[in-house]
Amino acid sequence: MVVLHRVFRREIPLLAGLIEDAAPGDRQRATTLADHLDLVLGALGEHHEGEDDLLWPKLRERAILGGDVVTRMAEQHTAIAGALAAATGLSHQWRIQADRDTALRLAESLRDLDRHAAAHMDDEEEHILPLMADHITPREWSQVGERGRRSVPKTKLLIFLGAILEDATPQERHLFLSQMPAPARLLWRTIGTRLYDRTTTRVRRSGGMTATRHPA
């Protein structure tokens, strides 16, 4: 969960700045950024829906959760859902219009989403992860991950894998890749690293960041 959270912590504020800096009327640039944003927002939405459907009911049954924790988490998920919907709608609008006003509103909506998501992820990592270690089995957690993978378009799987691995430690990267089937690991090493580098270079070209090559 922490490794996945890093994707959202990095990509949402990064995209807000890139969208804000995009030249008005540049529909090609708008399409590039909106495509990547759709991937990130879709993954974030599925991540939270997966928690709501697969994790929270089990934790309520098995763990002692203070009422304040349950209420706070529910309120945070509601706020994130609202911010996600607003950002998604503006992204679709900006993809078509590529205008300055929509870009600024989209960038602000992403910063609003980032505030809500960051607060929730901080809370989750501090209070919920220890409970999950005691009350959620590895198989149950793998079901959450599998649901998330199914939600990512097949053409974007290697790109999202690169986003997950970008800020992973060597130990996290080794563990993550070791759990993948051998053909998938080979695909990542032979095609995925170059594809992710090309994608991040194209997306971040005006953002002062460069793609990172990940060791296999």
C-alpha positions as CSV (number, residue, x, y, z in Angstrom):
1,M,0.0,0.0,0.0
2,V,2.8,2.4,0.9
3,V,4.5,1.8,-2.5
4,L,1.3,2.4,-4.3
5,H,0.6,5.6,-2.3
6,R,3.9,7.0,-3.5
7,V,2.6,7.0,-7.0
8,F,-0.4,9.2,-6.1
9,R,1.8,11.4,-3.8
10,R,4.2,12.1,-6.7
11,E,2.0,12.1,-9.8
12,I,-1.0,14.2,-8.8
13,P,0.9,17.4,-7.7
14,L,3.4,16.9,-10.6
15,L,0.5,16.8,-13.1
16,A,-1.1,19.8,-11.6
17,G,2.1,21.8,-12.3
18,L,2.5,20.4,-15.8
19,I,-1.1,21.2,-16.7
20,E,-0.8,24.7,-15.3
21,D,2.3,25.2,-17.5
22,A,0.8,23.8,-20.7
23,A,0.5,26.3,-23.6
24,P,-3.2,27.2,-24.3
25,G,-4.5,25.7,-27.5
26,D,-1.9,22.9,-27.6
27,R,-4.3,19.9,-27.9
28,Q,-1.5,17.4,-28.5
29,R,0.0,18.4,-25.1
30,A,-3.4,18.4,-23.5
31,T,-4.0,14.9,-24.8
32,T,-0.6,13.6,-23.5
33,L,-1.2,15.0,-20.0
34,A,-4.9,14.0,-19.9
35,D,-4.1,10.4,-20.9
36,H,-1.6,10.1,-18.1
37,L,-3.9,11.8,-15.7
38,D,-6.7,9.4,-16.6
39,L,-4.4,6.5,-15.7
40,V,-3.5,8.0,-12.3
41,L,-7.1,9.1,-11.4
42,G,-8.5,5.8,-12.5
43,A,-6.0,3.9,-10.3
44,L,-6.7,6.1,-7.3
45,G,-10.5,5.6,-7.7
46,E,-10.1,1.9,-8.0
47,H,-7.7,1.8,-5.0
48,H,-10.3,3.4,-2.8
49,E,-13.2,1.4,-4.1
50,G,-11.2,-1.8,-3.5
51,E,-10.6,-0.8,0.1
52,D,-14.3,0.0,0.6
53,D,-15.4,-3.3,-0.9
54,L,-12.7,-5.8,0.2
55,L,-10.8,-4.4,3.2
56,W,-13.1,-2.2,5.4
57,P,-15.8,-4.9,5.9
58,K,-13.2,-7.4,7.1
59,L,-11.5,-4.9,9.4
60,R,-14.8,-3.9,11.0
61,E,-15.5,-7.6,11.6
62,R,-12.1,-8.5,13.0
63,A,-10.4,-5.5,14.5
64,I,-11.3,-3.1,17.2
65,L,-11.8,0.2,15.4
66,G,-12.5,3.4,17.3
67,G,-15.6,5.2,16.2
68,D,-13.6,8.3,15.4
69,V,-11.3,6.3,13.1
70,V,-14.3,4.8,11.2
71,T,-16.0,8.2,10.9
72,R,-12.8,9.9,9.8
73,M,-11.9,7.4,7.2
74,A,-15.5,7.4,5.8
75,E,-15.4,11.2,5.6
76,Q,-12.0,11.2,3.9
77,H,-13.2,8.7,1.3
78,T,-16.2,10.8,0.6
79,A,-14.0,13.9,0.1
80,I,-11.6,12.0,-2.2
81,A,-14.5,10.7,-4.3
82,G,-15.9,14.2,-4.7
83,A,-12.5,15.6,-5.6
84,L,-11.8,12.8,-8.0
85,A,-15.1,13.4,-9.8
86,A,-14.4,17.1,-10.2
87,A,-10.8,16.5,-11.5
88,T,-12.0,13.8,-13.9
89,G,-14.7,16.0,-15.4
90,L,-12.3,18.9,-15.8
91,S,-9.7,16.6,-17.4
92,H,-12.2,15.5,-20.0
93,Q,-13.2,19.1,-20.7
94,W,-9.6,20.3,-20.9
95,R,-8.6,17.4,-23.3
96,I,-11.1,18.8,-25.8
97,Q,-10.7,22.6,-25.3
98,A,-7.0,22.9,-24.2
99,D,-7.9,26.4,-22.9
100,R,-6.1,28.3,-20.1
101,D,-9.1,28.7,-17.8
102,T,-10.0,25.0,-17.7
103,A,-6.3,24.2,-17.2
104,L,-6.1,26.4,-14.2
105,R,-9.3,25.0,-12.7
106,L,-8.1,21.5,-13.3
107,A,-4.7,22.2,-11.7
108,E,-6.5,23.6,-8.6
109,S,-8.8,20.6,-8.5
110,L,-5.8,18.3,-8.5
111,R,-4.2,20.2,-5.7
112,D,-7.5,19.9,-3.8
113,L,-7.5,16.2,-4.5
114,D,-3.9,15.9,-3.4
115,R,-4.7,17.6,-0.1
116,H,-7.5,15.2,0.6
117,A,-5.6,12.1,-0.6
118,A,-2.4,12.9,1.3
119,A,-4.2,13.4,4.6
120,H,-6.0,10.1,4.1
121,M,-2.9,8.2,3.1
122,D,-1.0,9.6,6.1
123,D,-3.8,8.5,8.4
124,E,-4.1,5.1,6.7
125,E,-0.4,4.3,6.9
126,E,-0.2,5.3,10.6
127,H,-3.4,3.7,11.9
128,I,-4.8,1.1,9.4
129,L,-1.7,-0.7,8.1
130,P,-0.8,-2.1,11.6
131,L,-4.3,-3.4,11.8
132,M,-4.1,-4.9,8.4
133,A,-1.0,-6.8,9.3
134,D,-2.9,-8.5,12.1
135,H,-6.3,-9.0,10.5
136,I,-6.0,-9.2,6.7
137,T,-4.4,-12.3,5.2
138,P,-1.8,-12.2,2.4
139,R,-4.4,-13.8,0.1
140,E,-7.0,-11.2,0.9
141,W,-4.5,-8.4,0.3
142,S,-3.5,-10.0,-3.0
143,Q,-7.2,-9.9,-4.1
144,V,-7.1,-6.1,-3.7
145,G,-4.0,-5.9,-5.8
146,E,-5.5,-8.1,-8.5
147,R,-8.6,-6.0,-8.7
148,G,-6.4,-3.0,-9.1
149,R,-4.4,-4.6,-11.9
150,R,-7.6,-5.6,-13.7
151,S,-8.7,-1.9,-13.7
152,V,-5.6,-0.7,-15.5
153,P,-5.9,-0.9,-19.3
154,K,-3.6,-3.6,-20.7
155,T,-1.8,-1.1,-22.9
156,K,-0.9,0.9,-19.7
157,L,0.1,-1.9,-17.4
158,L,3.9,-1.6,-18.0
159,I,3.6,2.2,-17.6
160,F,1.8,1.9,-14.3
161,L,4.3,-0.8,-13.1
162,G,7.1,1.7,-13.9
163,A,5.2,4.4,-11.8
164,I,5.0,2.0,-8.9
165,L,8.7,1.0,-9.1
166,E,10.0,4.6,-9.6
167,D,10.3,5.5,-5.9
168,A,10.5,1.9,-4.6
169,T,13.6,1.0,-2.6
170,P,15.8,-1.8,-4.1
171,Q,14.3,-4.2,-1.5
172,E,10.7,-3.2,-2.4
173,R,11.5,-3.4,-6.1
174,H,12.9,-6.9,-5.7
175,L,10.0,-8.1,-3.7
176,F,7.4,-6.6,-6.1
177,L,9.1,-8.1,-9.2
178,S,9.6,-11.5,-7.5
179,Q,5.9,-11.9,-7.1
180,M,5.2,-11.4,-10.8
181,P,5.2,-14.3,-13.3
182,A,8.5,-14.9,-15.1
183,P,7.1,-13.8,-18.5
184,A,5.9,-10.5,-17.0
185,R,9.3,-9.9,-15.4
186,L,11.0,-10.5,-18.8
187,L,8.5,-8.1,-20.5
188,W,9.3,-5.4,-18.0
189,R,13.1,-5.8,-18.4
190,T,13.0,-6.0,-22.2
191,I,10.3,-3.5,-23.0
192,G,8.8,-1.9,-19.9
193,T,11.8,0.1,-18.7
194,R,12.3,1.8,-22.1
195,L,8.6,2.4,-22.5
196,Y,8.3,4.0,-19.0
197,D,11.3,6.2,-19.7
198,R,9.8,7.4,-23.0
199,T,6.5,8.0,-21.4
200,T,7.9,10.0,-18.4
201,T,10.1,12.0,-20.7
202,R,7.2,12.9,-22.9
203,V,4.9,13.7,-20.0
204,R,7.4,15.6,-17.9
205,R,9.2,17.5,-20.6
206,S,8.3,20.9,-19.2
207,G,8.3,19.9,-15.6
208,G,12.0,19.8,-14.7
209,M,12.0,16.0,-14.1
210,T,13.5,13.3,-16.1
211,A,12.7,9.6,-16.4
212,T,14.4,7.2,-14.2
213,R,15.8,3.9,-15.5
214,H,14.9,1.1,-13.0
215,P,17.2,-1.8,-12.5
216,A,15.6,-5.2,-13.1
